[in-house]
Every structure is written in C-alpha cells, then in structure tokens.
C-alpha cells in the first residue's frame, strides 16, 4: 500500500507541475524518467546497501570532525560564557556556519570545488540530457547558498531566457548551502539530511524542467568557472569566507527571532477568535493530504503537516526546531520524510533573496524572476514533496 501511495504522490506531483507548464509540448519525458530512476537508485544505494551505509557514515563522521574543529574556535572566543543546560542555539549551532563557510571559500579559491562541480554537472548533463549550465547550477546549489550559486554563473546570464532562469532559480531555492548543513546535523538525523542533498538537486531539475522546458543550442551551452572567486590569496579567501559565514549566522539568527516571534503573534491573534487554535494546527490540516500520499501514518499526519506548513511560511530552521523535540515520539518513517522535506530553502523569503541576487547581476532579468515568484514557490513545495516521497518508499 505504501508503494502505491508513493507512486501516486510522484504522479500527482509531476502532474501538478505539468499543469503549470508554459510549454507542455516540449517537456522532456525521457529526461524525467532518467532522473527519477537515478533518485530511486541513489536512495536504495544509500539506505539498503552496506557500501551506501558506509559512505553515509563516513560523510557524517567527516562533518562531525569538522564540527569538532569549529567548536574549538567557538570555545576559544566564547568559552567563558555561562550557558544553561543544552547550550545556546546561536553558539552551539549557528556559529558553526562561520567555519564551514571559510572551508568552502578556501576550496573555491583553490579551484578544487568548482572543478569537481563542473565535471559532476557535465556528467549529470550527459546522463539526463539537460543543458550544462542548468546541470552545473544544480550541482553547485548542493554546496553553495542561493546567492552564491547564482553568482557562480553570472558570466553565463546573457544566455538565460525566462525558462532557463526559472530552472536555475528553482535549483537555488530547493538546495541548501553546505555551510549550513553542519547546523542541520546538530538538530536532525544525518542520514536523511545527506540523502536529501542529491535528491533535491534532481527533484528541482525535474519539477522545474516540466514547468519551464528548455532546448539549448550547443554554442550557448558552455560553463565558465574562471570567475568563481575574486580572492587574491588564500588568506583573503579565509577572511572573506569567515566574514560571509558570520553574516549568514547573524541573518539566520535575525530571521529566527523575527519568524518565531511573528508566529507567536499570529497564534495570539487567532486565539482571540478561536480559542486553542494555532496556525500550526491549521497548516497541519492543509498539508495532511500531501502527508498521507508521501507515506506518513494517519495518526501522525496532522503533526507532520503542521511542521511542513511551518517550513513554508517561515523557514527550515523554525520547522526543524519544532521537529527536534519529537524525534523520540514519531515513527522512523515520518522522521525521515519530514527531515528530507525540511532540507531545502523553499519558502516565501527565498523568493526575495533570489530576485535580489538576480537584480545585482542583471537588472532586466530581475523583473522576470520576480514575475514567476509564486510559481517558483509552488515548484519548491512540489520538489520537497517529491524528494520526501522517494525516501518514504525505502522506509
């Protein structure tokens, strides 16, 4: 029954994307089929094979070791600060972003990461038949945040029409920055977060290429990585990475304060009219049908729907903080589905971030991106549903 529901969820998700498509005749169904098979193979390999489990455990161990290094730096600066039991979220989780952002900046300056991303993107393009820029951006979005991923392809922006802009924007929205993954690993199970990274890349490309199909001439399908870093030395790369990480940590902290406080305000206003009712409960009913299709048990679907809805109207950190205390009470399948659903930037605020980034690169194209903002958010929700459903099939 679970497999049938999962298959139905995949069909419904892609059907909704097809209804939103602006060029239904040019949808590449062969490419969709290939990416769906790749998702199933990746999930099966990572969850059901000894080698896959070893790889997940190895990557998780690497992140944990990096987190240890990051905490040494945090303890040096803040070791004298007295905290309550369980620590302070900003110190224990968000400040780790600084160290991870520094590592990414150094690897980018040394051209190690761009080369790896370029060739993996080229392989994805060859296998799936998608254009190279879109494939490169999809892989790039696994490692970098929304703004950084878009900036990495700024020299190719003149090649991007509205449909291609939609696809690269969708990849940016449905990814998460590697600099933030370490923070997620402090809150939710590592295996589900790590499998979400490649799944979201393919899900975003699938959904976006149905909504906005593209056909690209070969002469316009080249990736240039020569301008990915403006740093003049290794130490400048470290310094800029640390500053960028600090900025991200402060932005996330500010957004959490604003969103969590606003959520409390909204709930207070709702309860003036409907006693005992919260926005999370309302969202739970709205997202419950999707939760059932994704494979969540009926007795947990309202709670799960509430967390999914919270992620869309606020951000993934707020939703993860709601899920974290429930890890001992919810079933493993529900935890896996929810964790994958939450591991992306798909929410209302991301529309503004992406549009603002594009405006900084090409003012004319910023208007195009702003025009499909709502459709971009819907594609993000569909992407999260698709990835979470795939994982649910193996739990």
KETOR-173026 format. One line per 10 residues: for each residue x, y, z of C-alpha. Coordinates in steps of 0.5 Angstrom, whole numbers, plus 2048, in hexadecimal, padded with zeros to 3 digits. Layout:
BEGIN
X/Y/Z  ...
! end
This chain:
BEGIN
800/800/800  806/805/802  809/804/7FB  802/805/7F7  801/80B/7FB  808/80E/7FA  808/80C/7F2  801/810/7F3  805/816/7F6  80A/816/7F1
805/816/7EB  801/81C/7EF  807/820/7F0  809/820/7E9  802/820/7E6  801/827/7EA  808/829/7E7  805/827/7E0  7FF/82B/7E1  803/831/7E3
808/830/7DD  809/836/7D8  80B/832/7D2  808/82B/7D3  80A/828/7CC  811/829/7CE  811/825/7D4  817/820/7D4  814/81A/7D7  81A/816/7D6
81E/81A/7DA  819/81A/7DF  819/812/7DF  820/812/7E0  821/817/7E6  81B/813/7E9  81F/80C/7E8  825/810/7EB  822/812/7F1  81F/80B/7F3
826/808/7F1  829/80D/7F6  824/80C/7FC  825/805/7FB  82C/805/7FB  82D/80A/801  828/806/805  828/7FF/803  82F/7FD/802  835/7FC/806
839/801/802  834/806/802  833/806/809  83B/806/80A  83B/80C/805  836/810/809  839/80E/810  840/811/80D  83D/817/80B  839/818/811
840/817/815  843/81C/811  83E/821/812  83E/81F/81A  846/820/81A  845/827/816  840/829/81B  845/827/821  84A/82C/81E  845/831/81D
843/830/824  84B/831/826  84A/838/823  844/83A/826  846/838/82D  84C/83C/82D  848/842/82C  842/840/830  845/83B/835  844/840/83B
83C/841/839  838/83D/83E  832/83A/83B  82C/836/83D  82B/82E/83C  82B/82C/835  82F/832/833  82D/839/82F  82B/837/828  82F/83D/825
835/83B/828  835/833/827  831/833/820  831/83A/81C  839/83C/81E  83B/835/81A  839/839/814  83F/83D/814  844/837/814  840/834/80E
840/83A/80A  847/83B/80B  849/834/808  844/835/802  847/83C/801  84E/838/801  84C/832/7FD  849/837/7F8  84F/83C/7F8  854/836/7F6
84F/834/7F0  84E/82D/7F4  847/82D/7F5  845/831/7EE  849/82C/7EA  845/826/7EE  83E/829/7ED  840/82B/7E5  841/824/7E4  83C/821/7E8
837/826/7E5  83A/823/7DE  838/81C/7E0  831/81E/7E2  830/822/7DC  833/81C/7D7  82E/817/7DB  828/81B/7DC  828/81F/7D5  827/825/7D9
82C/82B/7D7  832/82C/7DA  831/833/7DE  82B/830/7E1  82E/82A/7E3  834/82E/7E6  830/832/7E9  82C/82C/7EC  832/829/7EF  835/830/7F1
82F/831/7F5  831/82B/7FA  837/82F/7FC  835/836/7FC  82F/83A/7FE  82A/83E/7FA  82E/844/7F8  835/841/7F8  832/83B/7F3  82F/841/7EE
835/845/7EF  83A/83F/7EC  836/83F/7E6  835/847/7E5  83A/847/7DF  835/842/7DB  82F/846/7DD  82E/849/7D6  82D/842/7D3  827/841/7D8
820/842/7D6  81A/842/7DA  819/83B/7DA  821/83A/7DC  820/83F/7E1  81B/83B/7E4  81F/835/7E5  825/838/7E8  821/83C/7ED  81D/835/7EF
823/832/7F0  826/837/7F4  81F/837/7F8  81F/830/7F9  826/82F/7FB  82A/830/802  831/833/803  836/82E/805  838/834/80A  831/833/80E
831/82B/80D  835/82B/813  830/82E/817  82A/82A/815  82E/824/817  82E/826/81E  827/826/81E  824/820/81A  827/819/817  82D/81A/813
82B/814/80E  824/818/80C  828/81E/80B  82D/81C/807  829/818/802  824/81E/801  82A/822/7FE  82B/81E/7F8  823/81C/7F8  821/823/7F8
826/825/7F2  823/820/7EE  81C/822/7F0  81D/829/7EF  81F/828/7E8  819/823/7E7  814/828/7E9  817/82E/7E6  818/82B/7DF  811/829/7DF
80E/830/7E1  813/833/7DC  816/82E/7D7  81D/831/7D3  820/82F/7CD  827/832/7CC  82C/832/7C6  833/82F/7C7  836/836/7C6  832/839/7CC
833/833/7D1  83A/834/7D4  83C/835/7DB  842/83A/7DD  845/83A/7E4  84A/83F/7E3  847/844/7E7  844/840/7ED  849/843/7F2  84B/84A/7F3
850/849/7F9  857/84B/7F7  85A/846/7FC  859/840/801  859/845/807  854/849/804  84F/843/802  84F/841/809  84E/848/80C  848/849/807
845/842/808  845/844/80F  842/84A/80F  83D/847/80A  83C/842/80F  83B/847/814  836/84B/810  832/844/80F  832/842/816  82F/849/818
82A/849/812  827/842/815  827/845/81C  823/84B/81A  81E/847/816  81D/842/81B  81C/848/820  817/84B/81B  813/845/819  813/842/820
810/848/823  80B/849/81D  809/842/81D  807/843/825  804/84A/823  800/847/81D  7FE/841/822  7FB/846/827  7F7/84A/822  7F4/843/820
7F2/841/827  7EF/848/828  7E9/845/824  7EB/83D/824  7ED/83B/82B  7F2/836/82B  7F3/836/823  7FA/838/821  7FD/839/81A  801/832/81A
7FA/82F/81B  7F7/832/815  7FD/830/811  7FD/829/813  7F6/828/810  7F8/82C/80A  7FE/827/809  7FB/821/80B  7F9/81E/805  800/81F/802
803/81C/808  7FF/816/807  801/815/800  808/816/802  807/810/807  806/813/80D  802/80F/812  7FB/812/813  7FC/812/81B  802/817/819
800/81B/813  7FD/821/817  803/822/81B  807/821/815  803/825/810  804/82B/816  80B/82A/815  80B/82A/80E  807/830/80D  80B/834/812
811/833/80E  80E/836/808  80B/83C/80C  811/83D/810  818/83A/80E  81B/833/80F  81F/835/816  818/836/819  815/830/817  81B/82C/819
81B/82F/820  813/82C/820  815/825/81E  81B/824/822  818/823/829  813/81E/825  819/819/823  817/814/828  810/814/827  80F/814/820
810/80E/81B  816/80D/818  813/80E/811  80F/814/813  816/817/816  81A/815/80F  814/818/80B  814/81E/80F  81B/81F/80F  81C/81F/807
816/823/806  819/829/80B  820/828/808  81F/82E/803  81F/836/802  818/835/7FF  814/83B/803  811/842/802  817/845/804  81B/842/7FF
818/845/7F9  81A/84C/7FB  821/849/7FC  822/846/7F5  81E/84C/7F2  823/851/7F6  829/84D/7F3  827/84D/7EC  826/854/7ED  82D/855/7EF
82F/851/7E9  82B/853/7E3  825/859/7E5  821/857/7DF  821/850/7E1  81F/851/7E8  818/853/7E5  817/84C/7E2  819/849/7E8  814/84D/7ED
80E/84B/7E8  80F/844/7E9  810/844/7F0  809/841/7F3  80A/83B/7ED  812/83B/7F0  80F/839/7F7  80A/834/7F4  810/831/7F1  814/831/7F7
80E/82D/7FB  80D/828/7F6  814/827/7F6  814/826/7FD  80E/821/7FD  812/81D/7F7  818/81C/7FB  815/81A/801  810/815/7FE  816/812/7FB
819/811/801  813/80F/804  813/809/7FF  819/806/803  817/807/80A
! end
